């Protein structure tokens, strides 16, 4: 198995407390990526039950951003 962050080989035994990552560093890099909302899961847009869908705050893509899926709120 390979670390999803650095691609190094990972010890997949229960002795590796950072599984599926190779180290605490890679685990924290992944957490920071989630916290920074850089990962996206495709799906349908959910609408707030309390208001009309047109009243919801719109998100827009950051122009000329190398990570095309990053959004500004």
N, C-alpha and C positions, 0 to 999 in steps of 0.2 A: 504494500500500500504506500502511496506517496502523499506527502503533505500538500493540501490544497493551496497553500500560500507560497512556499518556497520550492516545492516539488522534490524535496529530499525524501529518502526512504524513512518510513515511520515504523516504530515498534508497535504492533497492534495488540500486544498483550495487555492484560489489566495492570501490569506494572507501570505502563506509560499513562500518567494521570492527565496528560494533555491530548489524548486521542480525540479526534483523528489528526491532530497537528503533531509536529515533531518536537515543539518546545512551547514554553509559556509565551515567548515573543510572538510566534506565529499565531497562537491562540488570541493574543491581545490585538494583533493587527486585524484579524478577522472580526473581532468584536468592535473595533473602531470603525471598520468599514460598514457594519450594520448600523452602528450608532450615527454615523455620518450620512445614513440613508443612501449609500451608493449602490447597494444591491436592490434590485427590483424583481418582483414576482408579477408576471403578467396575469391579467384577469379582468373581469368586468368592473366598471366603476360602481361603487356603492353610493347610494344617495342617502342623505340624512332624512330620517323619517319626520323630523320636526319642521322641515321647510320644503319649499319647491326646489327641484334640482337646479334651476337657473339662479337661485339665490346663493348657492354654494360658492365659496371662494374658489376661483380658478387658479390652476397652477400653470406655469409656462416654462418651456425649455430655455435654458441659458444659451444665448446666441454664441456661436463659434466655440462651444465648449467641446474639448476632445472626448469627453464622456457624454455622449449624446443623451443618455437617459437620466442625467442629473436634473433635478427640478429646483426651481426657486419657489418659495411659498410667499 
